[in-house]
Amino acid sequence: MLDIAEELHRWVEQGRDFAVATVVAVGGSAPRPPGAALAVDADGTVVGSVSGGCVEGAVYELCRQALQDGETVVERFGYSDEDAFAVGLTCGGVIDILVTPVRTGDPVRPSLAAALAAAAHGETAAVARIVRGPAELTGRALVVRADGSRTGGFGGHPELDRTAAAEAGAFLDAGRTGTLEIGEQGSRCGAPLTLLIESSVPAPRMIVFGAIDFASALVRVGTFLGYHVTVCDARPVFATPARFPDADEVVAEWPHEYLRRTEVDARTVLCVLTHDAKFDIPLLRLALRLPVAYVGAMGSRRTHLDREARLREAGVSDLELARLRSPIGLDLGARTPEETALSIAAEIVATRHAGTGTSLTGAHTPIHHDDPTAPMTPAGGIGSVA
């Protein structure tokens, strides 16, 4: 749901009634991950997607029904071998979808409004919703912010809210979206409840070192992928906003000095395009010791060998060097700045999702690399009401 927060936040501010359908669990080759959402307002306006088109029509009707009767439901959609034309996912996947009415006066509206406002403004927050359990609790929401403050609740046992808030805080710390089971009274025993927890965190950072033409192309691709992109170069004549209009920030500073003072985290990607030892060595020496997601450096294989030797002389260990992606990018035969940027972005995506980087044609590997911590949630089949 938070993936379409900006539009839904506008709907809330405009006083519109709507219903939102959210993917809560996936199996097989389902096209959209947990948290993906589609919403329909009272006039029939649609935003978002839950399946890339396979079941959107049926989900639209479920949302319209929820707006009429005020009922929260969980539906399962999958491919039907008996009837290939039945509503389902012809890709062979299975998805469970939570459909929640968000009308004026609905108890869940204030909580969801708070979550949507936080996400729309780029704030850190998580929203937990009950997707399987007693009918009177299904669809209820609890919002947890980075400072521990909360909005909403489930209205059941008081320990349930405390346990759900703690679990949502853990998901938020990791920037994760997924499901988990807890007991109806908040413990790990007793009648189970399934929670969907969605996290809203600031965009991950991409820092591109080296204000060159290849950097300009990489900035555009990074922005397209949803990164907050910074360009850094020690040469003020090249590091200008005019040369990188798509960047969120342009910094004229020695790369290693900037990296030392700026904030990075486990989602940050660092792309070193300077291929100049006086910049690269102090920068990479620091970068390879930071808890970031990706460190790549441009240059020929000869440049890489020389760089590797210099880094060893600077005290970088073999274990630290093993983190370096150099020459940067996947082997796409790229030549132009745009093709090279695509090659780099492809390697970043493959690293993020543990992809192989090989062609899917003829391969026997999964198309989607599932998060092992977000298993498929039982839903009882099409037409079930959780």
N, C-alpha and C positions, 0 to 999 in steps of 0.2 A: 504493500500500500504506500509505503514511504517513497517508492520510486516515482509516484505521480503526485507527490505532496504539494508542489507549487500550485497545480491546477485545483486540487481538492481544497487547499487552504483558501483559494479565491472563492470557491463555491461556498465554503463555510461563512466567509466574510459577507457574501452576498445573500446569505440566508437561504440558500437552496437546499432542498431535500435531495438525497441521493442514496444509492446503495453501492457498496464496494465489494467486489469479488477478489479474493486474494489467494494465490497459490500457497498452500500450506505444506504440501509434500509432493515429491515427484518420484517416479521410478522409470527405469529404462531410458529411452531416448526422448523424454519430454523436453520441449524446446525452451521453457522458461523456468527459472529457479524459484524456490520458496521466497515469498515476498512480492513477486510480480503481481500486478493488480490491474483490474479493469473496473471502471466506475460508470454508472448511468444516473443522470439526474431525472427529475420529474418530467422534464420536457423531452426526454429520450436522447439527450446529448451524451456521447460516449467519449471517454478518454482511457488510454492505457491498453494493455494486452495481457492475456494470461496464457496464450498458447501459440502466438504467431499466426493465428487465423483458423486453426483446426476446429475449435469449439466455441469461438467467440459468439456465434449466433445463439447457441443454447445458453451461454452464460449471460448474455444480454437479457434473455427472457427471464432467467432466474432473478436477475437484479430488478427487473420490472415487477416481478411477483413479490419480491421482498419489500419493495416500496408500497405495494398495495396492502399486504397482510402483516407487515412488521415482523416477520419470522426470520430468524437466523438459521441457515442450513449449511451442511457440508455435503458436497456432491463429489462423486468420483467419476472421472472420464478416462476411457481407455479404448484401444482398438478392438473391434468386434470381429472375430474370425467368422462368425455365422452370418454377419451382414456387413460387408465392407462399406456400405453406404450409411450405416448407423452413425449417429453423432459420436465422435471419438477421435483419437489421435492416430492417424494413419501411419505415423512414424513408429508405432509400436510402444510408445510410452504410456504412462499412467500418471494422472495428476489428481490430487484432492484439492478442492476449492471451497473456501469459506466465503459465504455470501452474507453480508451484514447490512441491514438498513440503517442509515444515518439520517434520520428525520428530526425535525425540530421537536423537542420533547422526548426523544428516545434517550434512555439512560446512558447509552454508550457515547452519545454525541460529544459531551464536554471532554471526555478523555481522548477521543480520537481527534477532536479539534486541537487539543493541546499538543498531541504528537505531530499533527500535520503542520502546525505553526512552527514548532521547533525545527522540523526537517526543512520546511520552506525557507527558514532564515539561516540555515547552515549550522544550527546548534546541535550539540551532542545530546542525544536522548534515545531511549529504547521504549517500545511499546509491546507489552505482553497481552495476548488475547487467548482466551480459552476456546479451543477448537474441538475438543472432545471431552465430554463429561455430562453432568446433569443438565437437562434442557434449560433450566432457569439461569445457568451460569454461562452457557455457550455464547460466545461473541463478546462477552464483557471484557473490558480493557483496563490496564494499569500502565501508566507512563512513569518512567524513571529517568531522571536527569543525571548529568555527570556529578553534580554536587550531592546526590543522594535524595533530593526532594522528589515527591511523588504526586501524581494527579490520578484520581479515579481509584478503582478497586473492584474486587469481585463480589463483595457482599456476603461471602461465606464465612468460614472459620477465620478468625483474625490472623492465625499463623500462616494461612494460605497467602495473604497479601505480602507478609514479610518474606516468605520463602520465594515467591514469584519475583519480588523486587530484588532479592539477592541474586537470583539466577539471571534476571534481566541485566543487572549491573555487570555480571561476568561476561555476558554476551556483548555488552556495550564496550567493555574494556578491549575485547578482541575484534570489535567491529563486525560481528557476525550476525547473520539471520538464520534461524532454523527452529526446530521443534525439540521439545523434551517432555518427559513425563514426570509428574510429581503426584503425591497423594492428595486426596480431596481436602484434607485438613493441613496441607503444607508439608507433611512428612513424606518419606520415601515409601511408606507402606499405606495400606488402606485402598479404597477405591481410587483408581488412577484418573488423573486429568492430563490432557495433552495441551501444552502451551505452544503457541507460535510467538516467537520473540523476534521483532524487527529492530535493527539498529540504524540510527541516523548519525553518521559521523562526518566531519569535514572531508572534503575530497582528498585522496592521497596525493602526495607531492611527487612531481618529476622535476629534478634539477638537472639542467643541461649546461655543461661547462664547455665553453668555446663558442663565440659568437660568429659562426660561419654559416654558409648557405645550407649545409646539411642540418645545422641546428634549427634553422627557420622551418624546414620541412618537418623535422621531428617535433617542434613546438605544435604545429597544426595537428599532427597525428595524436600527440599526447593530450591536447585539449579535446579532441574528438573522443578519446577513450575515457574522458572524465577526470583527468589529472589536473591539479593546480600546478601550472608549469612556471618555473623560474629559469631564466637564462643568466649565467654568470660568466664574466670575462674580465681579465685584469686591464684590458685596453678600452678606455672610455670612448674612443672614437668609433669602436665597433659595437660596444654594448649600449645600444640606445633603443628606446621604445619605438622609434620610427622604423628601425630595421626589423623589429620583432613585435608587430602590432597584435599578434594573437597570444603573446605571453601574458601571464598574470603579473609577473614581475621581471624587471631587467636590472641586474646588479653589476656595477662596475667595481670590482674588487678582486684581489688575488683569490683564486678558487679555494685553496686550503684554509685561508683565513675566514672566508665566508662560511664554508662548511663547518668550521669549528664553532661559530657563533649561532648558526641557525638551528631550528628544531627539525629533527627527523624522527621517524618511527619505523616500525616493522613493515609498513606499506610503502615506504619511500623508495623511489628508483633513482639512481644516479647514473647519468650518461656523460662520459668524458670524451669529448670530441676534439680536444685541443691537439692531441698527438705531438706535444712539445714537452720534452723532459723537464724543463724548468717549472712547468705548470703541473705536469702529470705526476711526478714522483712524490712531492709533498702532499698532493691531493689524494692520490691512491693510497699512500701510506696511512692516512687518516681514515679514508672511506672504507677500507677493508677491515677496519677494526670497529666499525659502527654497526648497530643492529638494524640494518636496512634490508629491503627485499631483494635488491638487484644492484650490482655494480658492473658497468660495462665500459670498455675503453676502445676507441677507434684507432686504427693503424694497421699497417701491413703485418704479415707474419714476422718479417725481419724486425720491424718496430716492436712487436710484442716480445720477441726474445730479448732484445736490448732492454726494454722496459722491465721485464721480469728480472733480469740480472741486476739492474739498478735498484729495484725494490728489495731484492735480497740483501744487497749491500747496505740498504737503509734500515735493515732489521726486520723486514716483513717475513713471516714464517711461511713454510709450504702450505700449512693449513689455511692461512689467511689468503695466500695466492690462489688457492683452489676456488675461492669465491669469485674471482675475477673472470668476467666474460670478455675475452679478448682473443682475436678480433671480434668486435661487437656485432651482434645480429646473427640471424639464421642465414644459411646458404640459399639465397634466392636468385643468385646471379645478378644482384642489384648493381646498377651503375649510377643512375641519377640521384640527386638528393632525395627526391620523393620515394624512389624505390629503396634507397638505403634506410630512410625513416621507417618504411613499412617493414623492412627486415629487422630493424631494432625493436619495433613495437611487437612484432610477431614473437621474438625471443622473450620479451617481457611478459606477454600473455602466457606463453608456454611455461615459463618459470613460475608464474603466479598460480597456474592450475595444474602443474606437474604434467604438462603435455610433452609429447615426444618430439614435436617439430617435424615429424615425417608425414608424407602424403597419406590421406585417409583411404585413397584408392588402393584396394588390395590388402589393406591392413586389417588386423583382427583385434584392434584395440578399441575401447569405447570412444564414441564421438564426444560425449560429455564426461568429464572426470568428476564424479560425484564427491561431495564433502562427506567423509565417513562419519562425521559427528552429527549429520542431519539425516537420519534414516527415514525411509518411507513410513508414513503414519497410517495405521489402519483407519478406514473410514466407513466400512460397512457396505460399500457398493453404491451404485447410482440410486438416487432417491432417498438415501439415508439422511436422517436428521440427527446430528450429534447432540 
